[in-house]
């Protein structure tokens, strides 16, 4: 899986841009926040879909990242 992910990243990354692929297991928002802290991220860019009813009850991962991140977060509508 990591090899395929690296292929996709390589095919879609502009020349001169450095991208590191990280695969983690656990609650999505917790892992994103932990990696951001671990690498000292200045910004998190995260995709978001149109919310469903369950998102309002449980809280989507994107909302949790935005709420708890120590750095700026850019949300891109998918």
Protein Blocks (a to p, Z undefined) as FASTA:
>chain_A
ZZmmmmmmmmmgcehiacdddddedjfklmmmmmmmmnopabdcdddddddfklmmnopa
klmmmmmpcbdcddddZZ
